[in-house]
Amino acid sequence: MGLFSSIFSFPLAPVRGVIWVGEVIQDQVEQQLNDPAALRRELEEIDRAAEAGRLSDEERKQAQQSVLDRMTGSVDSATANDRKE
């Protein structure tokens, strides 16, 4: 039975390979998005942009909340704001 299943599943090997590569890429992206050092740099950049006048107070709060939501794994603020309206 193993021989027959191997023969019939062989054409699906490229699909399995693509799925595996996609999963590896997704894991790497999630690790980078949730890296504490990267999140801290992003918060610092938001503060610098606000100090330089490129962000209003409201934009700064929204950007900071978005980063904090990613840190805690909460629902992102854009989705939460859509639900409030």
CORRA-V192027 format. One record per backbone hydrogen bond with DSSP energy under -0.5 kcal/mol. NH is the residue of the N-H (numbers start at 0). CO is the residue of the C=O. If there is no record, write none. Layout:
nh=NH co=CO
nh=NH co=CO
This chain:
nh=4 co=0
nh=5 co=1
nh=6 co=2
nh=7 co=3
nh=8 co=4
nh=9 co=5
nh=11 co=8
nh=12 co=9
nh=15 co=11
nh=16 co=12
nh=17 co=13
nh=18 co=14
nh=19 co=15
nh=20 co=16
nh=21 co=17
nh=22 co=18
nh=23 co=19
nh=24 co=20
nh=25 co=21
nh=26 co=22
nh=27 co=23
nh=28 co=24
nh=29 co=25
nh=30 co=26
nh=31 co=27
nh=32 co=28
nh=33 co=29
nh=34 co=31
nh=38 co=34
nh=39 co=35
nh=40 co=36
nh=41 co=37
nh=42 co=38
nh=43 co=39
nh=44 co=40
nh=45 co=41
nh=46 co=42
nh=47 co=43
nh=48 co=44
nh=49 co=45
nh=50 co=46
nh=51 co=47
nh=52 co=49
nh=53 co=48
nh=54 co=48
nh=59 co=55
nh=60 co=56
nh=61 co=57
nh=62 co=58
nh=63 co=59
nh=64 co=60
nh=65 co=61
nh=66 co=62
nh=67 co=63
nh=68 co=64
nh=69 co=65
nh=70 co=66
nh=71 co=67
nh=72 co=68
nh=73 co=68
nh=79 co=75
nh=80 co=76
nh=81 co=77
nh=82 co=78
nh=83 co=79
nh=84 co=80
